Amino acid sequence: RNSWRRRRGALRASGRSAMNGNGAQKRQKVQDEVKEYYGETLKVTEDLKTNACCTGAAPPPKIRKALAKIHPDVIAKYYGCGLTIPDDDLAGLSVLDLGCGAGRDCYLLSQLVGEKGRV
């Protein structure tokens, strides 16, 4: 039993020293870079530094109609990978948008689910 306590204490100590040393510095550097990119560099969609997120086809008419009602500042801050929703009627449904960014998809979906739906 004492052996287990010593090992547990050693693991805790080694974890703390790793986080206090180079590991913490690397983590802080990554956090700073992400904060700078999303807070300073990335202001509008055109600033996006990747081609991994793109949508090739034009959205269907009901989506275009809903997008036209969203404020231009929200549209300009859209950095997503496209809206993938079923063609079915979404009226009255509940939708969860994980990682909603500027909220474009939430505004769009709120129009599609209607007054009885939830986003």
Buried (B, 14 or more C-beta within 10 A) or exposed (E): EEEEEEEEEEEEEEEEEEEEEEEEEEEEEEEEEEEEEEEEEBEEBEEBEEEEEEEEEEBEEBBEEBBEEBEEEBBBBBBBEEBEBEEEEBEEBEBEBEEBBBBBBBBBBBBBBEEEBEB
